[in-house]
Structures are given as structure tokens and as C-alpha cells.
Amino acid sequence: MDKYQILKKYFGYDCFREGQEEIIDTLLLGQDAFGIMPTGAGKSLCYQVPALLMKGITLVVSPLISLMKDQVGTLNQAGIHAAFLNSTLSAGQYKRALQLAGEGTYKIIYIAPERLLTESFLAFALGADISMVTVDEAHCVSQWGQDFRPAYLKIAEFIRLLPKRPVVSAFTATATREVREDVLAALELQEPKMITTGFDRKNLFYRVSAEADKFAEVMHYLTEHPTESGIIYCLTRKIVEEVCARLWQKGIPAVRYHAGLSDRERQKNQDDFLYDAAPVMVATNAFGMGIDKSNVRFVIHYNMPKNIESYYQEAGRAGRDGEEANCILLYAPKDVVLNQFLIDQETEHGVLTEEEMELVKERDRERLKQMTFYCTTNGCLREFILRYFGEYTTNYCKKCSNCLTEFEEIDITQIARTIAACVKSSGQRFGMTVITDTLHGSRSSKLKQNGMAKNKYFGSLADVPIYRIRQVMQFLSHKGYIFVTKDQYPIVKLTETSEALFDQTPVLMKAAKEQEKKPAADQTKQGGNKQKSHFAGTDYALFEELRKLRMEIAKTEKVPPYIVFSDKSLRDMSARKPKTKAAFLAVNGVGEHKCRKYGEQFLDVIAKWEEK
Ligand code: ADP
């Protein structure tokens, strides 16, 4: 069999995606490879296909139990013998698995990094024919990242101990230079071929919304997309609790996930989400690494995350099956303050010196600034992200809220001057909220206490909406006309260029046309991402029937539904309406094994449907 036959037979796909073939060919030639590809690009196939073509066993070092379980489940469903070795196995099960591995039962074995150098595993590995060691989520080797796993540093030592050095492949979705260098050095990759694919995920629709009532926005989205499964990320445990409780009140069967819950509840909630028993997951960033659920149709960030890297990774959990998905960020200026606070609170991992820690914090503040720019830019959101990762594209993707909003240049000279004058007159002592409230003439008691109610500029922009005053301040900050300090309570200061606001040149700012200021959820509609819109040409009702069958099978087999078939496969099925097994095999994601196993049941539902 060759790689194309493997792809079709086991995975049911007709062609490789960008980067996959190059990596597979490299590994099959015996050369190390390092693949840097975004979430959802299809990294697993890059090592699974060669693993099946190589003579011996492939060991996959993987950081998370859930990830291993999922991957092994998918492989077994496809008819490939695979196993995992981690702490979820009892001593007896572990021994038995090792014994079977020793007898050559498995082609692919997933293992937790901590196990590699244990006596029992080494005894097996030294006597086995290991063709390849794959390091998944390779960025865990880097001390710079939040996912650092000390045991990853031992992988190179393990490989050195093997009687014959296997091919080594490493994969990550983290694109920063520091991480790349750490991976290359710590894993001792030998003249690896580096393969970086484009970071663009064309099926994702990006939207930033600055509407004041975030919860109403969430509810609006959920009401418009009632059967979709998705994740709502919040910055803190407390916010997770609040949002989840409010969703329950509204009758939404959401589940929650954060580090403060018991292991048992976390596991149960995660399973409920994966198995589609609970469609909505409300979580902190503790949830998600290694979550392979392919039919996540939306990722809503209830708060702005701390940097673009995290945002792209978390938002990237949407639409892994290649189907349309929404990534929505609900931004509020308060999120910046909360993130600043979290950075200040960061404590060192016990590995970094105080000086290094200060450097990390400095870098985190800079990244936060970029994230804030993303939330406030009027430019193309996709282009912003790609440029951040060093990729240059057109600045009009037609598939983000900014590209779909009509903008106009407005003259903000007078507002800008009044802001600067107010900052000056109040001694540059206050943050954005106080300045905005003063200018707008708010009756808050805080302004009475701090004396701003008596400021000369109090109420001088009473006829300008609050959101516009804020927007102009953000704009002035980007352009360097004012400066917002990075303290726990950020303060607005004037800069050397503030004076320029008062010369003859008018100050112009791009802003959404007034008629576009409808509830933001309508813009998603505009983006063509309403639930059924991407089912054009497919039969939505049949799709629902097939989904029901998938759920029944999943329950019987105790696997998540997307492991039986992805949404993409079901959609393709409902469009093609195959009548024979041969036609069924042509459906995207249907390999021989799955065709044999499920073909009849699905063909049956389709036939009955046609008869109606
Ligand atoms: P990553 O690990 O890069 O985040 P995965 O390996 O989980 O991504 O793949 C994401 C999804 O894409 C999976 O559902 C996988 O089956 C699918 N996929 C991978 N390669 C292909 C391909 N060549 N054609 C179609 N679908 C693919």
C-alpha cells in the first residue's frame, strides 16, 4: 500500500492537505521533521500515515490523557491497532498493554512523557522495533510557554538510550521563534526538515464585538444557533461560574470547566461536551489543549484573552472538521485591566530567575497590547492575526466582522482636542473611564469624590456617545497622541505628540457607518454564518436524521459522536445520498473500515428518507 491508499482506506480522504505530504515523504525517507501547523490543519495524519507504512512501532509522546484517549479512539474506529499508556490504566491493564505491545499488537502507541524512562517501559522499548518517535504538542518542551512540561526535557535522553535511533518528528501549533528554537534544541532533532504551513483557517469567521451587554450577545447567538456545539471562554473561574449559572437560568444545558473543580466534575463535564450531551462548554483556558472535538461550531471569548497566540489557539478549536465556524470575541475595556492584573500576579514556575520573570512579564504586557489592538482595529481581523504570525495577505478577507462592516472616515479633531485638554486639566491622574465619564457628564458619585464633577470639561462632550469617546481614546493611544500606562490601574497621560492635535491638520478616524451599529449578532448573519446557511445544497433535515443515528451509535460504542463520523462526513452524506456501499465509500471521511462497520445503517436511513 502507498500513502494515498492508506489515506483513503483508513481515513476516507481523497487528498492530502497543505504540508501533510511533504512531512510524510520526509519521514518515510528517514529524515527528522518538525511541523508547525495551526490547530485543525491535520497534524495527526502527518505521523499516522507514515507510522502505518513503517516497519516497526511509532511511539507518540503526548501531554494529555484526553488527547491520547481521543486519538486512540479515532484510530481504532478506523481499524488501526493503537493503544495508550498513561495513568488512567490500572497496574494490571498497564502490564497487559505492555505485553501486547511487546507481541507487536500495536502499530501506534501513545505515551505520557513521564512514563518514558520508567523501568517497565524502558524494558519494553529497548527490545522493541521502534521506527519513529513523534512528539505531539512539542511546544510543551519550552520553558517560555504556559504549557511547559518538565518531562518533555527527558525525551531526548530516552531516544539516546534506544539501540537504534528512530526517525523523530515533532509537531506544534505554536509559531513563536523562542518556542521553535527550544523544540529544535531540546528534542535534539537531527537536520530536521521544518515545515510551516499557512496559518490561515479559511473556514473560520472572525468577529469582535464591543457591545456592552455580553450575556445578551451570547444568548442571541445561542438562540440563533440552537443545535450547535461550542465553547465560551472566560478569563477567570468566577466569570465561568457566573456565565454558566445565567445560562442554566435560561435553560441552556451548559457545562463548566476550570481548575477549581474536582477532577471528577471536570472529567464528567468534558465528556458531556465531547459526547454532545451538553452542547455548550463554559471554561477558562484550562480547557482545550488536546480537545479534538471536530464539530465545535463556535468559540466565543467572553473576555479578551491575554495574547494573540492564546486567542488563535483557542478560537482555532472551532471548525476542525473544515466546516464553517464562528470565532467571536466580546471585548470590553475592562478586560484589558483584568489581564494587566493577571500579568502582575504571575509568579514564577520555580525555573526562572527574578530577572527572567520580569522579562516574561514585560513581553506579556507587549503581547496584551497587540491583543487589545486586535479588538479595536477597524482593519481586516484575519489579516491582523496572520500578520502577527509573520504572514502577509490582502487586507480584505471578506470573512470577518470588519470586512463586512462599511466604514467611513470621520473628523474627530474636536473630540480629540477635548480629550487631551481634559487629561491635561486633571493633572494626568486618571484612567480612561474617569476621563470618558467626565467628558460625557456622568452623574456618578466617583466623579464627585475625585473632584472631576467640577472639572472645566465636565459634560463638554455630552452629545457624543460614550462608546465613541472611548473609541477615539483607543485610536489616540494607537497613534501615540496619548499614552495609557501599564499599571494595575492604567492612567491616561499626554505624550510629545499630543500637541500636534491642536495644529491645523484635521484628525481623521475610520469608523463603522452609523447604520451599521445594529446589534452585533446581526453582523454574523451578514457573514452568512447562520446555522443553516452553510448547508446550501445539502439536506438539512436528512443531516439531522443522520446525526441522530450517529448519536445512537456513539452511545452504544461509548465514543464521542464525532469519532464515529465528523459533521463534514454527515453533511457530505446528506448531499450525496449514496445508495450503495461503493457510493458510500466516496463520502468524505469514510474509509473501508467505517464503511463495513456503519455503511448499512446509514444507507438504511438515507433510503428511508428518500422513500418519504
Ligand atoms: P491538528 O492536530 O493539526 O489540530 P487534526 O490532526 O486533529 O488537526 O485534524 C483536524 C481534522 O482534519 C480531523 O478531523 C482530521 O480527520 C481532518 N483531516 C486531516 N487531514 C485531512 C485530509 N487530508 N483531508 C480531510 N480531512 C483531514
Residues whose N, C-alpha, C, O or C-beta is under 5 A from the ligand:
A	BS01	ADP	Y13 C15 F16 R17 P38 T39 G40 A41 G42 K43 S44 L45 S294 R320 D321
